């Protein structure tokens, strides 16, 4: 069994590494300016993250079988996609998705 000091140092080390991963980009970007192409490329990151989360929510995973469609999430996605097309605002998209899923769960 590891000693208390070892576990404590591991926790401190993990905390330090996590903190540095979050702080170093801000320190570097304060001193250097990114090229315009990089800024435009990074502007797609939030949209890609939301799309990946949305896509994984559309299916149920079954070990040894193909995934099946989650009908409730697919139905809730219809107004959410329309709000995405109209507003192009991630906050509006998330709120419409949550409300539409809540309404569908109350109805069904």
C-alpha distances in whole Angstrom, upper triangle without the diagonal:
4,6,9,12,10,10,13,15,14,16,19,19,19,22,24,24,25,28,29,30,32,34,35,37,39,39,40,43,44,45,46,48,48,50,52,51,48,48,50,47,45,47,46,42,42,45,43,40,42,43,40,39,42,42,39,40,43,41,39,37,37,35,37,40,42,41,44,45,44,48,47,46,48,51,49,49,53,54,51,52,56,54,52,56,58,55,53,51,47,47,50,49,45,47,50,47,46,49,50,47,47,51,50,48,50,53,51
4,7,8,6,7,10,11,11,13,15,16,16,19,20,21,22,25,26,27,29,30,31,34,36,36,37,40,41,42,43,45,45,48,49,49,45,45,48,45,42,44,44,40,40,43,41,38,40,42,39,38,41,42,38,40,43,41,40,37,38,36,38,41,42,42,44,46,45,48,47,45,48,51,49,49,52,53,50,51,54,53,51,54,56,54,51,49,45,45,49,47,44,46,49,46,45,48,50,47,47,51,50,48,50,53,52
4,5,5,6,9,10,11,13,14,15,17,19,20,21,23,24,26,27,29,30,31,34,36,36,37,40,41,42,43,46,45,48,50,50,46,46,49,46,43,46,45,42,42,45,43,40,42,44,41,40,43,44,41,42,45,44,42,40,41,39,42,44,46,44,47,48,47,50,49,47,50,53,51,50,54,55,51,53,56,54,52,56,58,55,53,50,47,46,50,49,45,47,50,48,46,49,51,48,48,52,52,49,52,55,54
4,5,5,6,9,10,11,12,14,15,16,18,20,21,22,24,26,27,28,30,33,34,34,36,38,39,40,42,44,44,47,49,49,45,45,47,45,42,44,44,40,40,43,42,38,41,43,40,38,42,43,40,41,44,43,42,40,41,39,42,45,46,44,47,48,46,49,48,46,49,51,49,49,53,53,50,51,54,53,51,54,56,53,51,48,45,44,48,47,43,45,48,46,44,47,49,46,46,50,50,48,50,53,52
4,6,5,6,9,10,10,12,14,15,16,18,20,21,22,24,26,26,28,31,32,31,33,36,37,38,39,42,42,45,47,47,43,43,46,44,41,43,43,40,40,43,42,38,41,43,40,39,43,44,41,42,45,45,43,41,42,41,44,46,47,46,48,49,48,51,50,47,50,53,50,50,54,54,50,52,55,53,51,54,56,53,51,48,45,44,48,47,44,46,49,47,45,48,50,48,48,52,52,50,52,55,54
4,5,5,6,9,10,10,12,14,15,16,18,20,21,22,24,25,26,29,31,31,32,35,36,37,38,40,40,43,45,45,41,42,44,42,39,41,41,38,38,41,39,36,39,41,38,37,41,41,38,40,43,42,41,39,40,38,41,43,44,43,45,47,45,49,48,46,48,51,49,48,52,52,49,50,53,51,49,52,54,52,49,47,43,43,47,46,43,45,48,45,44,47,49,46,47,50,50,48,51,54,53
4,5,5,6,9,10,11,12,14,15,16,18,20,21,23,24,25,28,30,30,31,34,35,36,37,40,39,42,44,44,40,40,42,40,37,39,39,35,35,38,37,34,36,38,35,34,38,38,35,36,40,39,38,36,37,35,38,41,41,40,42,43,42,46,44,42,45,47,45,45,49,49,46,47,50,48,46,50,51,49,46,44,40,40,44,43,39,41,44,42,40,44,45,43,43,47,47,45,47,50,49
4,5,5,6,9,10,11,12,14,15,16,18,20,21,22,24,27,28,28,30,32,33,34,36,38,38,41,43,43,39,39,42,40,37,39,39,35,35,38,37,34,36,38,36,34,38,39,36,37,41,40,39,38,39,38,41,43,44,42,44,45,43,47,45,43,46,48,46,45,49,49,46,47,50,48,46,49,51,48,46,43,40,39,43,42,39,41,44,42,40,44,45,43,43,47,47,45,47,50,50
4,5,5,6,8,10,10,12,14,15,16,18,20,21,22,25,26,26,27,30,31,32,33,36,36,39,41,41,37,37,40,38,35,37,38,34,34,38,36,33,36,38,36,35,38,39,37,38,41,41,40,38,40,38,41,43,44,42,45,46,44,48,46,44,46,49,46,46,49,49,46,47,50,48,46,49,51,48,45,43,40,40,43,42,40,42,45,43,41,45,47,44,45,48,49,47,49,52,51
4,5,5,6,8,10,10,12,14,15,16,19,20,21,23,25,25,27,29,30,31,33,35,34,38,39,39,35,36,38,36,33,35,35,31,32,35,33,30,33,35,32,31,35,36,33,35,38,37,37,35,36,35,37,40,40,39,41,42,41,44,43,41,43,46,43,43,46,47,43,44,47,46,43,47,48,46,43,41,37,37,41,40,37,39,42,40,39,42,44,42,42,46,46,44,46,49,48
4,5,5,6,9,10,11,12,14,15,17,18,20,22,24,24,26,28,29,31,32,34,34,37,39,38,34,34,37,35,32,34,34,30,30,33,32,29,31,33,31,30,33,34,32,33,36,36,35,34,35,34,37,39,39,38,40,41,39,42,41,38,41,44,41,41,44,44,41,42,45,43,41,44,46,43,41,38,35,35,38,37,34,36,39,37,36,39,41,39,39,43,43,41,44,47,46
4,6,5,6,9,10,10,12,14,15,16,18,21,22,22,24,26,27,28,30,32,32,35,37,37,34,33,36,34,31,33,34,30,30,34,33,29,32,34,32,31,35,36,34,35,39,38,38,36,38,37,40,42,42,40,43,43,41,45,43,41,43,45,43,42,46,45,42,43,46,44,42,45,46,43,41,38,35,35,39,38,35,37,40,39,37,41,43,41,41,45,45,43,46,49,48
4,5,5,6,9,10,10,12,14,15,16,19,20,20,22,24,25,26,28,30,30,33,35,35,31,32,34,32,29,32,32,29,29,32,31,28,31,33,31,30,34,35,33,34,38,38,37,36,37,36,39,41,41,39,42,42,41,44,43,40,43,45,43,42,45,45,42,43,46,44,41,44,46,43,40,38,35,35,39,38,35,38,41,39,38,41,43,41,42,45,46,44,47,49,49
4,5,5,6,9,10,11,13,14,15,18,19,20,21,24,25,26,27,29,29,32,34,33,29,30,32,30,27,29,29,26,26,29,28,25,27,30,27,27,30,31,29,31,34,34,33,32,34,33,36,37,37,36,38,38,37,40,39,36,39,41,39,38,42,42,38,39,42,40,38,41,43,40,37,35,32,32,35,35,32,34,37,35,34,38,39,37,38,42,42,40,43,46,45
4,6,5,6,9,10,11,12,14,17,18,18,20,22,23,25,26,28,28,31,33,33,29,29,31,30,26,28,29,25,25,29,28,25,27,30,28,27,30,32,30,31,34,35,34,33,35,35,38,39,39,37,39,39,38,41,39,36,39,41,38,38,41,41,37,38,41,39,37,40,41,38,36,33,30,30,34,33,31,33,36,34,33,36,38,36,37,41,41,40,42,45,44
4,5,5,6,9,10,10,12,15,16,16,18,20,21,22,24,26,26,29,31,32,28,28,31,29,26,28,29,25,26,29,28,26,28,31,29,28,32,33,32,33,37,37,37,36,38,37,40,42,41,39,41,41,40,43,42,39,41,43,41,40,43,43,39,40,43,40,38,41,42,39,37,34,31,32,35,35,32,35,38,36,35,39,41,39,40,43,44,43,45,48,47
4,5,5,6,9,10,10,13,15,15,16,19,20,21,22,24,24,27,29,29,25,25,28,26,23,26,26,23,24,27,26,23,26,29,26,26,30,31,29,31,34,35,35,33,36,35,37,39,38,37,39,39,38,41,40,37,39,42,39,38,41,41,37,38,41,39,36,39,41,38,35,33,30,31,34,33,31,34,37,35,34,38,40,38,39,42,43,42,44,47,46
4,6,5,7,9,10,12,14,15,16,18,20,21,22,24,23,26,28,28,24,24,26,25,21,23,24,20,21,24,23,20,23,26,24,23,27,28,26,28,31,32,32,31,33,33,36,37,36,34,36,36,35,38,37,34,36,38,36,34,38,38,34,35,38,35,33,36,37,35,32,30,26,27,31,30,28,30,33,31,31,34,36,34,35,39,39,38,41,43,43
4,5,5,6,9,11,12,12,14,16,17,19,20,22,22,26,27,28,24,23,26,25,21,23,25,21,21,25,24,22,24,27,26,25,29,30,29,30,34,34,35,34,37,36,39,40,39,37,39,39,37,40,39,35,38,40,37,36,39,38,35,36,38,36,34,37,38,35,32,29,27,27,31,30,28,30,33,32,31,35,37,35,36,40,40,39,42,45,44
4,5,5,6,9,10,10,12,14,15,16,18,20,20,23,25,26,22,22,25,24,20,23,24,21,22,25,25,23,25,28,26,26,30,31,30,32,35,36,36,35,38,38,40,41,40,38,41,40,39,42,41,37,39,42,39,37,40,40,36,37,39,37,35,37,39,36,33,30,28,29,32,32,30,32,35,34,34,37,39,38,39,42,43,42,44,47,47
4,6,6,7,10,11,12,13,15,17,17,19,18,21,23,23,19,19,22,20,17,20,21,18,19,22,21,19,22,24,23,23,26,28,27,28,32,32,33,32,35,35,37,38,37,35,37,37,36,39,38,34,36,39,36,34,37,37,33,34,36,34,31,34,36,33,30,28,25,26,30,29,27,30,33,31,31,35,36,35,36,40,40,39,42,45,44
4,6,7,8,10,11,12,14,16,17,18,17,21,22,23,19,18,21,20,16,18,20,16,17,20,20,18,21,23,22,22,25,27,26,28,31,32,33,33,36,36,38,39,38,35,37,36,35,38,36,33,35,37,34,33,36,35,31,32,34,32,29,32,33,30,27,25,23,23,27,27,25,27,30,29,29,32,34,33,34,37,38,38,40,43,43
4,6,5,6,9,10,11,13,15,16,17,20,22,23,19,19,22,21,18,20,22,19,19,23,23,21,24,26,26,26,29,31,30,31,35,36,37,36,39,39,42,43,41,39,41,40,39,41,40,36,38,40,37,36,38,38,34,35,37,34,32,34,35,32,29,27,25,25,29,29,28,30,33,32,32,35,37,36,37,40,41,41,43,46,46
4,5,5,6,8,10,11,12,14,15,18,20,21,18,17,21,20,17,19,21,19,20,24,23,22,25,27,26,27,30,31,31,33,36,37,38,37,40,40,43,43,42,40,42,41,40,43,42,38,40,42,39,37,40,39,36,36,38,36,33,35,37,34,30,28,26,27,31,31,30,32,35,34,34,37,39,38,40,43,44,43,46,48,48
4,5,5,6,8,10,10,12,11,15,17,18,14,14,17,16,13,16,18,16,17,20,20,19,22,24,24,25,28,29,29,31,34,35,36,36,39,39,41,42,40,38,40,39,38,41,39,36,37,39,37,34,37,37,33,33,35,33,30,32,33,30,27,25,24,25,28,28,27,30,33,32,32,35,37,36,38,41,41,41,44,46,46
4,5,5,6,9,10,11,12,16,17,19,15,14,18,18,15,16,19,17,18,21,22,21,23,26,25,26,29,30,31,32,35,37,38,38,41,42,44,44,42,40,42,41,40,42,40,37,38,40,37,35,38,37,33,33,35,32,30,32,33,30,27,25,23,24,28,28,27,29,32,32,32,35,37,37,38,41,42,42,44,46,46
4,6,5,7,9,11,13,17,19,20,17,17,20,20,17,19,22,20,21,25,25,24,27,29,29,29,32,34,34,35,38,40,41,41,44,44,47,47,45,43,45,44,43,45,44,40,42,44,41,39,41,40,37,37,39,36,33,36,36,33,30,28,27,28,31,32,31,33,36,36,36,39,41,40,41,44,45,45,47,50,50
4,5,5,6,9,10,14,16,18,15,14,18,18,16,18,21,19,21,24,24,24,26,29,28,29,32,33,34,35,38,40,41,41,44,44,46,46,45,43,45,44,43,45,44,41,42,44,41,39,41,40,37,37,39,36,33,35,36,33,30,28,27,29,32,32,31,34,37,36,37,40,41,41,42,45,46,46,49,51,51
4,5,5,6,7,11,13,15,12,11,15,16,13,15,18,17,19,22,22,22,25,27,27,28,30,32,32,34,37,38,40,40,43,44,46,46,44,42,44,42,42,44,42,39,40,42,39,37,39,38,34,34,36,33,30,32,33,30,27,25,24,26,29,29,29,32,34,34,35,37,39,39,40,43,44,44,47,49,49
4,6,8,10,14,16,18,15,14,18,19,16,18,21,20,21,24,25,25,27,30,30,31,33,35,35,37,39,41,43,43,46,47,49,49,47,45,47,45,44,46,45,41,42,44,41,39,41,40,36,36,38,35,32,34,35,31,29,27,26,27,30,31,31,33,36,36,36,39,41,41,42,45,46,46,48,50,51
4,7,10,13,16,18,16,15,19,20,18,20,23,22,24,27,27,27,30,32,32,33,36,37,38,39,42,44,46,45,49,49,51,51,49,47,49,48,47,49,48,44,45,47,44,42,44,43,39,39,41,38,35,37,37,34,31,30,29,31,34,34,34,36,39,39,40,42,44,44,45,48,49,50,52,54,54
4,7,10,13,15,13,13,16,17,16,18,21,20,22,25,25,26,28,30,30,32,34,36,36,38,41,42,44,44,47,47,49,49,47,45,47,46,46,48,47,43,43,46,43,40,42,41,38,37,39,37,34,35,36,33,30,29,28,30,33,33,33,36,38,38,39,42,43,43,45,47,48,49,51,53,53
4,7,9,12,10,10,13,14,13,15,18,18,20,23,23,24,27,28,29,30,32,34,35,37,39,41,43,43,46,47,49,48,46,44,46,44,44,46,45,41,41,43,41,38,40,39,36,35,36,34,31,32,33,30,27,26,26,28,31,31,31,34,36,36,37,40,41,42,43,46,46,47,50,51,52
4,6,8,6,7,10,11,10,12,15,16,18,20,20,21,24,25,26,28,30,31,32,34,36,38,40,40,43,44,46,45,43,41,43,41,41,43,42,38,39,41,38,35,37,37,33,32,34,32,28,29,31,28,25,24,24,26,29,29,29,32,34,34,35,38,39,39,41,44,44,45,48,49,49
4,5,5,6,9,10,11,13,15,16,19,20,21,22,25,26,26,29,30,31,33,35,36,38,41,41,44,45,46,46,43,41,43,42,42,43,43,39,39,41,39,36,37,37,33,32,33,32,28,29,30,28,25,25,25,28,30,30,30,33,35,35,37,39,40,40,43,45,45,46,49,50,50
4,5,5,6,9,10,11,13,15,18,19,19,21,23,24,25,27,29,30,31,33,35,37,40,40,43,44,46,45,42,40,42,40,40,41,41,37,37,39,37,33,34,34,31,29,30,29,26,26,27,25,22,22,23,25,27,27,28,31,32,32,35,37,37,38,41,42,43,44,47,48,48
4,5,5,6,9,10,12,14,17,17,17,20,22,22,23,26,27,27,29,31,33,35,38,38,41,42,43,42,39,37,39,38,38,39,39,35,35,37,35,32,33,33,30,28,29,28,25,25,26,25,21,22,22,25,27,26,28,31,32,32,34,36,37,37,40,42,42,43,46,47,47
4,5,5,6,9,10,11,14,16,16,17,20,21,21,24,25,26,27,30,31,33,36,36,39,39,41,40,38,36,38,36,36,38,38,34,34,36,34,31,32,32,29,27,29,28,24,25,27,25,21,21,21,24,26,25,26,29,31,30,32,35,35,36,38,40,40,42,44,45,45
4,5,5,6,9,10,13,14,15,17,19,20,21,23,24,25,27,29,31,33,35,36,39,40,42,41,38,36,38,36,36,37,37,33,33,35,32,29,31,30,27,26,27,26,22,23,24,22,19,19,18,21,23,23,24,27,28,28,30,33,33,34,36,38,39,40,42,44,44
4,6,5,7,10,12,13,13,16,17,18,19,22,23,24,26,28,29,31,34,34,38,39,41,40,37,35,36,34,34,35,35,31,31,32,30,27,28,28,25,23,24,23,20,20,22,20,16,17,17,20,22,21,23,26,27,27,29,31,32,32,35,37,37,38,41,42,42
4,5,6,8,11,11,11,14,16,16,17,20,21,21,23,25,27,29,32,32,35,36,37,36,34,32,33,32,32,33,33,29,29,31,29,26,28,28,24,23,25,24,20,20,22,21,17,18,17,21,23,21,22,26,27,26,28,31,31,31,34,36,36,37,40,41,41
4,5,5,8,10,10,12,14,15,16,18,20,20,22,24,26,28,30,31,34,35,37,36,33,31,33,31,31,33,32,28,28,31,28,25,27,27,24,22,24,23,19,20,22,20,17,16,15,18,21,20,20,24,25,24,26,29,30,30,32,34,35,36,38,40,40
4,6,7,8,10,11,13,14,16,17,18,20,22,23,25,27,30,31,34,36,37,36,34,31,32,30,30,31,30,27,27,29,26,23,25,24,21,20,21,20,16,17,19,17,13,13,13,16,18,17,18,21,22,22,24,27,27,28,30,32,32,34,36,37,38
4,6,5,6,9,10,11,12,14,15,16,19,20,21,24,27,27,31,32,34,33,30,28,29,27,27,28,28,24,24,26,24,20,22,22,19,17,19,18,14,15,18,16,12,13,12,15,17,16,17,20,21,20,22,25,25,26,28,30,30,31,34,35,35
4,5,5,6,9,10,11,12,14,15,17,19,20,23,25,25,29,30,32,31,29,26,28,26,26,27,27,23,23,26,23,20,23,23,19,18,21,19,16,18,20,18,14,14,12,15,17,16,16,19,21,20,21,24,25,25,27,29,29,30,33,34,34
4,5,5,6,9,10,11,12,14,16,17,19,21,24,25,28,30,32,31,29,26,27,25,24,25,24,21,21,23,21,18,20,20,16,16,18,16,13,16,17,15,12,11,8,11,14,12,12,16,17,16,18,21,21,22,24,26,26,27,30,31,31
4,5,5,6,9,10,10,12,14,15,17,20,23,24,27,29,31,30,27,24,25,22,22,23,22,19,19,21,18,15,17,17,14,13,15,14,10,12,15,13,10,10,8,11,13,11,12,15,16,15,17,20,20,20,23,25,25,26,29,30,30
4,5,5,6,9,10,10,12,14,16,18,21,21,25,26,28,27,24,22,23,21,21,23,22,19,19,21,19,16,18,19,16,14,17,17,13,15,18,17,13,14,11,15,16,14,14,18,18,16,19,22,21,21,24,26,26,27,30,31,30
4,5,5,6,9,10,11,13,15,17,19,20,23,25,27,26,24,21,22,20,20,22,21,17,18,21,19,16,19,19,16,15,18,17,14,17,19,18,15,14,11,14,16,13,12,16,17,15,17,20,20,20,22,25,24,25,28,29,29
4,5,5,6,9,10,11,13,15,18,19,23,25,27,26,23,20,21,19,18,19,18,14,15,17,15,12,15,16,12,12,15,14,11,14,16,15,12,11,8,11,12,10,9,13,14,12,13,17,17,16,19,21,21,22,25,26,26
4,5,5,6,9,10,11,14,17,18,22,24,25,24,21,18,19,16,16,18,17,14,13,16,14,11,14,15,12,11,14,14,11,13,16,16,13,13,11,14,14,11,11,15,15,13,15,18,17,17,20,22,21,22,25,26,25
4,5,5,6,9,10,12,15,15,19,21,23,21,19,16,17,16,15,18,18,14,14,18,16,13,16,18,15,14,18,17,15,17,20,19,17,17,14,16,17,14,14,17,17,15,17,20,19,18,21,23,22,23,26,27,26
4,6,5,6,9,11,13,14,18,20,23,21,19,16,16,15,14,16,15,12,13,16,14,12,16,17,13,14,17,17,15,18,20,19,17,16,13,15,16,13,11,15,15,12,13,17,17,15,18,20,19,20,23,24,23
4,6,5,7,10,13,14,18,21,23,21,18,15,15,13,12,13,13,9,10,12,11,8,12,13,10,10,14,14,12,15,18,17,15,15,12,14,15,11,10,13,13,10,12,15,14,13,16,18,17,18,21,22,21
4,5,5,8,11,12,16,18,20,18,15,12,13,11,11,13,13,10,10,13,13,10,13,15,13,12,16,17,15,17,20,20,18,18,16,18,18,14,14,17,16,13,15,18,17,15,19,20,19,19,23,23,22
4,5,6,8,9,13,15,18,16,14,10,11,10,10,13,13,10,11,15,14,12,16,18,15,15,19,19,18,20,23,23,21,21,18,19,20,16,15,18,18,14,16,19,18,16,19,21,19,19,23,24,22
4,6,8,10,14,16,19,17,15,11,11,9,8,10,10,7,9,12,11,10,14,15,13,14,18,18,17,19,22,22,20,20,17,18,18,15,13,16,15,12,13,16,14,12,15,17,15,15,19,20,18
4,7,10,13,16,18,16,13,10,9,6,5,8,9,6,6,10,10,9,12,14,13,13,17,18,17,19,22,22,21,21,18,20,20,16,15,17,16,13,14,17,14,12,16,17,15,15,19,19,17
4,6,10,13,15,12,10,6,5,5,5,9,10,9,9,12,13,12,15,18,17,17,20,21,20,22,25,26,24,25,22,23,23,20,18,21,20,16,17,20,18,15,18,20,17,17,21,21,18
4,7,10,12,10,9,5,5,6,6,10,11,10,12,15,15,15,18,21,20,20,24,25,24,26,29,29,28,27,25,26,26,22,21,23,22,18,19,21,19,16,19,21,18,17,21,21,18
4,7,9,8,7,5,7,9,10,14,15,14,15,18,19,19,22,24,23,23,26,27,26,28,31,31,30,30,26,28,28,25,23,26,25,21,22,24,23,20,22,24,22,21,24,25,22
4,6,5,7,6,8,11,12,16,17,17,18,21,22,22,25,27,26,26,30,31,30,32,35,35,33,33,30,31,32,28,27,29,29,25,25,28,26,23,25,27,24,23,26,27,23
4,6,8,9,11,15,16,19,21,20,21,25,25,25,28,31,29,29,33,34,33,35,38,38,36,36,33,34,35,31,30,32,32,28,28,31,29,26,28,30,28,26,30,30,27
4,7,9,12,16,18,21,23,23,23,26,27,27,30,33,31,31,35,36,34,36,39,40,38,38,35,37,37,34,32,35,34,30,31,34,32,29,31,33,30,29,32,33,29
4,6,9,12,15,18,20,20,20,23,25,24,27,30,29,28,32,33,32,34,37,37,36,36,33,35,35,32,30,33,32,28,29,31,29,26,29,31,27,27,30,30,27
4,6,10,13,15,18,18,17,21,22,21,23,27,26,25,28,30,29,30,33,34,33,33,31,32,32,29,28,30,29,26,27,29,27,24,27,29,26,25,29,29,25
4,7,9,12,15,14,14,17,19,18,20,23,22,22,25,27,26,27,30,31,30,30,27,29,29,25,24,27,26,22,23,26,23,21,24,25,22,22,25,25,22
4,7,9,12,12,12,14,16,16,18,21,21,21,24,25,25,26,29,30,29,29,27,28,28,24,23,26,24,21,22,24,21,18,21,22,19,19,23,22,19
4,6,9,9,8,11,13,12,14,18,17,17,20,22,21,23,26,27,26,26,24,26,25,21,21,23,21,17,19,20,18,15,19,19,16,17,20,19,17
4,6,6,6,9,10,11,13,16,15,16,19,20,20,22,25,25,25,25,22,23,23,19,18,20,18,15,15,17,15,12,15,16,13,13,17,16,14
4,6,5,6,9,10,11,14,14,15,18,19,20,21,24,25,25,25,23,24,22,19,18,19,17,14,15,16,13,11,14,14,11,11,15,14,11
4,5,5,6,9,10,12,13,14,17,18,19,21,22,23,23,23,21,21,20,17,16,16,14,11,12,13,10,7,10,11,7,8,11,11,9
4,5,5,6,9,11,10,12,15,15,16,18,20,20,20,20,18,18,17,14,13,14,13,9,10,12,9,7,10,12,9,10,14,14,12
4,5,5,7,10,10,10,13,15,15,16,19,20,20,20,18,19,18,15,15,16,14,11,13,14,11,9,13,13,11,13,16,15,14
4,5,6,8,9,10,12,14,15,16,18,19,20,20,19,20,17,15,15,15,12,10,12,12,8,8,11,11,8,11,13,12,11
4,6,6,7,9,11,11,13,15,16,17,17,17,16,16,14,11,11,12,9,6,8,9,5,5,9,9,7,10,12,12,12
4,6,5,6,9,10,10,12,14,15,15,15,14,15,13,10,10,12,9,7,10,11,8,8,12,12,11,13,16,16,16
4,5,5,6,9,10,11,13,14,15,16,16,17,14,11,13,13,10,9,12,12,9,10,14,13,12,15,17,16,16
4,5,5,6,9,10,10,12,13,14,14,14,11,9,11,11,7,7,11,10,7,10,13,12,11,15,16,16,17
4,5,5,6,9,10,10,11,11,10,11,9,6,8,9,6,5,9,9,8,10,13,13,13,15,17,17,18
4,5,5,6,9,10,10,11,11,13,11,8,10,12,9,9,12,13,11,13,16,16,16,18,21,20,21
4,5,5,6,8,10,12,12,14,11,9,12,13,10,10,14,14,12,14,17,17,16,20,21,21,22
4,5,5,6,7,8,10,10,7,6,9,10,7,9,12,12,11,14,16,16,17,20,21,21,22
4,6,5,5,7,8,10,8,6,9,11,9,10,13,14,13,15,18,18,19,21,23,24,24
4,6,6,9,11,13,11,9,13,14,12,13,17,17,16,18,21,21,21,24,26,26,26
4,6,9,11,13,10,10,13,14,12,14,17,17,16,19,21,21,22,25,26,26,27
4,5,8,10,7,8,11,12,11,13,16,16,16,19,21,21,22,25,26,26,28
4,7,9,8,8,11,13,12,14,16,17,17,20,22,22,23,26,27,28,29
4,6,5,6,9,10,11,12,15,16,17,18,20,21,23,24,26,27,28
4,5,5,6,9,10,10,12,14,15,16,18,20,21,23,24,26,27
4,5,5,6,9,10,11,12,14,16,17,18,20,21,23,24,26
4,6,5,6,8,10,11,12,14,15,16,18,20,21,22,24
4,6,5,6,9,10,11,12,14,15,16,18,20,21,22
4,6,5,6,9,10,11,12,14,15,17,18,20,21
4,5,5,6,8,10,11,12,14,15,17,18,20
4,6,5,6,8,10,10,12,14,15,16,18
4,6,5,6,9,10,11,12,14,15,16
4,6,5,6,9,10,11,12,14,15
4,5,5,6,9,10,11,12,14
4,5,5,6,9,10,11,12
4,5,5,6,9,10,10
4,5,5,6,9,10
4,5,5,6,9
4,5,5,6
4,5,5
4,6
4
